[in-house]
C-alpha cells in the first residue's frame, strides 16, 4: 500500500515537472517565432524597416502565442499524466479484484464442493 502511494506521488511530481518544463521551454520559443513572423511579414509587405507599431504588434502577438502554447502543453502533460495514473490504478484494481475473485472461488469450492 505504501509502495502504491509513493508510486502515485512520484507520478504526480513527474507530471508536474514535465508540465513546468514544457511551459518554460515553450514560452520563449513560441514567443520569439511569433514575433519574428510578424516582423518578417512587415518587412516583406512594406519593403521598409519596422516601425514602433510593428514592434508593439509583434510583441503582443508573441505574448499571446507564447501564453497559448504554454497552456496547451501544460494541458497535454496533465492529461498524459492523468491517463498514466488511471491506467496504473486500473491495473492495481484489476489485480486486487483478481485476487479477491480467486479467494471467493476457492471458498465456494470448499463449501459447495467441486463443480
Secondary structure, 3 states (H helix, E strand, C coil): CHHHHHHHHHHHHHHHHHHHHHHHHHHHHHHHHHHHHHHHHHHHHHCCCCCHHHHHHHHHHHHHHHHHHHHHHHHHHHHHHHHHHHHHHHHHHHHHHHHHHHHHHHHHHHHHCCC
